[in-house]
Amino acid sequence: MKVAILTNAYPYPPGEQFIEDEIGYWATQPDLDVTLLPALAAGTPRPVPAGIAVDLAMARSVRSGRLWFMLQALVSAIFRRELVQLRQSRKMSPPTVVRALLHTSKVLEQAAQLRRYARIHGRIDVAYCYWNETQAYAALLARQAGAVRKVVSRAHGFDLYEVRRSHGYMPLKRQFIADHDAIFVLSRQAWGYLRRTYGAPPERIRISALGVPLPPALAQPSAPGCLHVVSVSFCLRVKRLDKIVDAMALLARRHPDVSIAWTHIGGGPLLEEIEALAQAKLAGLGNITCTFTGELPNRAVKAYYLGAPVDALVNASESEGVPVSIMEAMSAGVPAVAPDVGGVASLVSDRCGALLSPCPDAGEIARAVERVALAEGRDGLRAQARQVIESAFDAARNYRDFVASVVAIGASGDRQPARHPPRAAYPLRQG
């Protein structure tokens, strides 16, 4: 069986670190011919397991080709249907129209790249798209041309929740959502969101949590009189890192006798801004230090929890799927403090950490850190954090089952792709 795994860039940087835990399970399948097809390829690729091929057919794009597909997009039915949807949803504006056109041209180009790949290497039995984005839609177009038999996709957060997108607009998803053979979401909450917001057929939505390897040892708590808080995220507005800064300042004022350290792991466009904010708001507080490590390899993040005492992981994001960054901390026995957004509640609870309100302020975050890291009973929370991962988010079980599900889909008979609904039938999110 020929399986093509479509990624944004993996094994090339940046991001998509969490595929590294999954890809090894694809490599163990003796009857599969597995190829990674990244859309971008710049820099030095990360190592991949033996038996996994990498092909840059979808990463080769020239300016003249992009212009050609832009012209094709202008006259395509996909673009016309998207304009209808934008008008119905009252999201029609110059920026959304431009984004619709750009996404349409990208889908057309990527579909052509997949067709060309199939002509050279043979028809793809399963196109597994790590993101429910343009590559997934392109694979569906390639299936119509006979280049692909089955199309399955994961959906995480940025490719699922409209609040994560500029103008609350998710280009093209409603047009293609019914055509997938299966869409794998991370939680029951995500299942409902995909169904309600985009009208995905419920029989084609499956829940498959990500997972993390279980470390051989657990993180240690800080010594009495010390507190070490860690946060892990890309530095974007949606991550609300300014709230963590305020919470750390509040903790330092409330506990002048405690030596507090805050470490943020992750890069991103707002890194310098957050560093400057932390320096300004923590200045004059002699009992707190903050460290910004920038981007770290996934293996280094995992090792970090075993190399220094860590008392809590804090997440303040306004939108999440089911964060692997939280899983990794909890697998090492570090309790998490995180808001009740996306599928976070399937991972974090007051039994193993602190589940915050969807929009917590600094005071709520600080009180939660005090409860999980400074109050009596913290050892029990640490044990429960590890237990949650063992029972529901163990990579060995989750990825083995996921691979088996995708292989079963590839082995099943073909079906006719869904017809696009009439223009009035596109599901529109209310409000």
N, C-alpha and C positions, 0 to 999 in steps of 0.2 A: 504494500500500500504506500502510495506516494503522498506524503504530508508536507505541506508548505506552511511554515510558521511566519506570519507577516508581523513585523515589529516596526516601531517608529525608527529605532536606530540600533538596538541590540543586535550583535555584540559590540557595536561601536558606542562610544560615549556620546551624550551623557544620559543618565537616568536608566529606567527600566532595570534597576538592580535586582528586583524581586524575581525576574525570570531566571536568574542564576540558580535559585533554589529549585525551580521547576524543570529546567532543561535536562538535568541529569536523568530524570525519570523517562523522558522521551528517548534518551540514548540507550536505555536498557531493553527496548523493544526490538527483538531480533528480526521481525518481519516488516519493519517500517523503513522507508527511505525518507529521512527527515532533512529538510533544508530550511535554513533561516533566510528570509528575504527582507532585509531592512530597507526602509524608504530613504534613510539617510546613512551616509558612510563617510565619516571624517575622523581623523585621529587614529590612534592605535586601538585595534579591536581587543576586547577581553577574550581570554581563552574559552573555548567551548569544548564539551566532551568529545572524545573520539566517537566517530560514527555520525556526528551532526555536521552537515555541510553548510556553507555560507555562500550565497550567490547574490551578486550586486545588480541583478537585472532591474530591480525597481529603484535603485539608487542612481541610475544613469539617466540624467535629464539634461537636455541642451536648450538654450534660450529659444532657438527657432521652433523646437518642438513644443515648448510651453506656449508660445504665441499661437501655434496652430491649434492646440487644444482649447485655448481661450476663445478663439473664433468658433470652434465647434460647440463650446459651451453656450455661447450666445444664442445659437439657433436650436439647442437641444430641448427635447421634451422635459428632461429633468429640471432644467432651469425654469422653464415655463410653469411647471407644477409647483416649484418652490416659490415662485412669485405669488401664485394663488394662495399658498399656505401662509406666506408672510402677510398678505392682505387680510386673510381671514382672522389671523391671530393679532392683527393690529400692531405688528412689529415691522411694518414696511418703512424703511428709511434708507438714505443713501449708504450708510455703513453696512446695514444688513443685506442690501441688494448686492453690494460689492463682495461681501463674504460669501453669499450664495453663489455668485458667479465664479469666484476663486475655488470654492470647494467643488463645484461641478466640473471645472476644468481639470482639477487634480484627480477626481474620480475617473474621468475619461482617460487621462494619461496613464494612471495606474492600471486601469483595466486593459489598455493596450499593451502595457509592459507585461502583465500576466499572460495575455494571449500569446505574446511573442515567446515568453519563457516556456509555455506549454508546447508550442510548435517545435522548440528545440529539444526539450527534455521529456516530453510526453504529458498527457493530461494529468492534472493534479486531482487526486482522489479526495483529499480534504484540505481546504484552505482554512487554517486556524488563525484568526486575527486576534492579536493580543489586546487590541483596542477596538471598540465599536465606533469606528471613525471612517475616514475616506477609504482606507485599504479594505475594510469589510464591504463597503458599498461597491468598490471596484471589483472585488472577488465575486459579488453577486452578478455584476454585468458580465464578467468573464464566464460565469456559469451559463448564462444565457447563450453565449457563443460556443459552448461545449468545451472550454478550456479547463473547467473545474467541475467536479461532481457535487461536492458538498461544501457548505460554508458555515463555519461555527465561529463564534466570537465571544470573548469576554467583554464585560462592561464593568468599569471600576468606579470612578468618581467624576473626573474631568470629562469623560466621554458619556456620562449618564445624566448628571444634574445640571439643569439649565441655569441655575443660579451661578454656576462656575464660569459661565460664558458671558462675554460682552453683550449688552443689550438683552440678556436673558434668552439668547437665540442659539439653538443647536442646529446647525445647517444639515439639511437633507435626511435627518434620521427618520422622520415620519414617513418619508417615501419608501424607505428600504426595510423598515423594521419587520414587516410581516414575511419577508422573503428568506430570512435566515433559517437554516435547518435547526439551529439551536443557538440561544444566547445564554451564556453562563454569567450570572450575577453573584454578588458576594454575600447577600443576606436576604432574609424575607422582606425587609423594608425595601431593598432595592428591587425585588421582584414586583412588589406593589407599585412602586414608582414607575417602573418601565411599562407596566400594564396601563396604569391610569393616565400617564402623561403622554405616551406615544401610541397607545393602542396595540402594543405587542401581543400576539396571540399567546394566551397563557400556557397552552400545551407545548410551546417552543421555548419557554423560559425555564431555566434550571438554576438551582442554587448550588454553587460550588465555592466554598470558602478557600481563600489562599491559605498558606501555611508556612511555618518556619521550622527549621531543624531544631531539635531539642539539644541545648548545650549540655556538655557533660558535667558542668558545675554551675553553681548559682552565684549571683552577685552578692556581695556582702554589704550590710548596712554601715553607715558611718558610725564612728565612735561617739559616745555621749558628748554633747555640746557642739556637735557638727551636723551639718545638713548639706547634702549634695543633690541638686535637682538637675535633670537633663531634659532637653527638648530636642526633637529631631524633625526637621522639615525643611523644604525649600522655602526661601524667604520671599513670600508673596503676600499681598493684602489679605487674601482669603485665609491665611494661616493666623492672622490676628496676633502676631508676636508682640505687638505693643502692649497687649493685655498681660502677657507673661512678664514683660519688663515691669509693669506697674505692680504686679503681684509680688515679684521678687523684692521690690523696694518696700512694699508693705510688710512683708515677712521680716525684712531686716530691721525695720522700726519696731515691730512688735516683739522681736526676740533679740535684743541687743547683746545678750550673753551667749548667743549661738553664732558660731562661725559658719557662714552660709556661702556655698559655691554654686553658681549656675553655669552650666555648659550647654551651648547650643551647637548642634551638629547639623550642617547643611549650608549650601551656598544659595545663590539666586540673586535676582536683580535688586532686591531691597536689603541685601546683607549690610552694606555700608551704612545705610540709613538706620537700621536697627541697632548696629553697633554704636552709632553716635547717640541714639536715643538712650541706650543703656548707660553710656558714659555720663550723660547729662542727668539722668534721673537717679543713678546710684552714687553720684559724686557726694562726698561728705558722709557716706555711710561706711564706717570703718570695718564693719563685720561682714561685708559681702564682696565677693569677687565674681567676675563673669569672664567666660572664655568662649570665643567663637572659633570653632575649628575649621569652618568652611566645609566644602564637600569632602566626604571620606568614602573610600570603597566600602561596599556592603560588608565584606569580611571584617574590616576594621571597626565598623559600628558594632557588629556582634561581639568582637573581642573586647570592645571598650567596657562592656558591662562586667567582664570578668577581670579587668585589670585595675579597677579602682572602685571604692565603695560608691554605690548609687542608691539613693533613698526613694526617689520618685521620678517618673517620666510625666511631663506636663504637655498636653496638647490643648490648644485654644481655638482650633480651626472652625470656621463657620460652615464648612462643607467637607465631608469625607465619605469614603466608601467604608471599608473595614480596614483600618490602617495597619500595614505590615510593620511599620515602625513601632507601633504599640505592641504588636505580637512579639517582636524581638525582645523588647524590654521585659514583658511579662514572662517569656520563656526562661529568662534568667532570674525570675523571682522578683522583679521590680514592679511594684504596683503603679498603675497608671491613673492619672487625673485627666479627664477628657469630657467634652460636651456631648450631649445627647443629640448628635446630628448624624445623618446618613445611617450606616449600619454599626455605629460605634457601640450601641447598647447590646449588640450580640456578642461583644467582646468584653466590655468594661461594665462593672456594676459595683455597688457599695460593698459587695461580698469580697471583692478582690482588688479594690481601689476606690475611686470616687467618680461617679457619673454626674457631671455638672448639668445645669440647665443649658438649653441650646445657645444662649447668648450670655455667658457668665461675665460678671465684672471682676475686677482685680480682687475685691474682697472675697467673693465666692471661691476663686481659685486659691487664694492664700489659705482660707479656712480648710479647704480640701487637702492641701499639702500638709497642713498641721495635723490633720486627722490621720492621714496615711503614713506620715513619716516621723512625727514627733510624739503622738499619743500612744498610750498603751494599746497593745493588740496589733502593732505593726507587723510582728513576726507572722501572725496568722494570715494577714493580708498578703504577705509575700508568698507564703505557701500556696494560698488559693490562686494567686496570679499564675503560678507555674501550673497548677492543676487545670485551670481553664484551657491553657494551650495544649496540654497533654490530651485533654478529652475532645477538643473540637478543632484545633488548629495545628495539628502535627503534620508537617510537610510530608513525611513518609506515607501517611495514610491518605491525605487529601489529594496530593498530586498523583499518586498511583491510581486512585479512583477516578480522577479527572481524565487522565490519559486513557484509561479503559473506556470511559464514556465517549470520548471523541473517536476512538478506534471503532467502537460499536456503531456510531453514526456513520462512519466511513464504510463499514461493512454492510450497512442496510441498503435497501433498494432505493432507486432514485424516485423523486416526487416532482410533480409539476410546481414551478415557482408560483407564489401568490400573485394575483393580478393587482395592480395598483387600484385603490378605491377611487370612486368618483370624487371630484374636488371637494364636495361638501362633507365627505365622510372622514377627512383627516381629523384625528382627535386633537383638540386644542386644549392646552392647559388653561384653566380658569384663573382669573385674578392677576 
